[in-house]
Amino acid sequence: MMNAIIFGTIAFDAIETPYAKTDKIIGGSGTYSCFSASYFVQPQTISAVGYDFPAEYIQKLQDKGVDIEGMQIKQDEKSMFWACRYHANMNQRETLVTELNVVEKFKPVLPESYKNTEYIMLGNGDPTLQRSILEQLNHKPKFVALDTMNFWMDTMLDELKKTIAMVDIIIINDEEAIQLSEGEHCLSKAARKICAMGPQYVIIKKGEHGALLFSKDKVFSAPALPLEEVVDPTGAGDTFAGAFIGYIAQQDATDFETMKTAVIVASAMASFTVEKMGTEALENLSADQIKNRILKFKELSDFKL
């Protein structure tokens, strides 16, 4: 089975939505991405947890085939903890608690067994740390995907641009695309500006309105699945990113047609995540469930002239 490095947080989350509320549960961007990618490849996690992270949570990752050799377990620090509350429309959330703990001083270290991996997902985080992962590889990988957010554009834009120049695709939402392109509200123009920074491709996510995939001369519009009930949007973007890199690595191909299918597969996986609290929906999907959900996406835009 092909491998894919996934850099992201493995942490505790506590989530409150209009439908349900959790205590501390397994969460973090890396967790969602690893669970999602595991249906296509063996994820290799680059992450850090503290002494308080339960062994059964680590076992959950291993049961999904996640390689945890790159997980640092710090015996003198606590794991990251994040808590949030969603408002009635589920599009707005309020962060209640952010305790970085072990993540605050985390320095990624690639095990030797990771250094020849060809597919990399750099989850949202400090762009200097994202770049350090690429600098530890033995050679230039086949494909690197990058996720980032407004915070890094506000605080570390120059460093972020250095990292963007080293990747093949960047995955952001429409607000982030506008900011990164210096206020360009036409998304096709924004994508062109971002491609000029280095990436071959740009994915602009539009939430319930789907996603757009851009190359320098092509565009693909992926629909969003109309769901009757969204229980918890947490981790949907990270699920998307994990499935995207997982599918690309599984196919071992990086042409535009493969990218198009990867966007649909990623959208399908993200649609599972929002149907249950936390990572619950991602933990026990069958191949038939995934196949049928992808077919539903295909039906959304299948037509004849």
Disulfide bonds with the S-S distance in Angstrom:
none
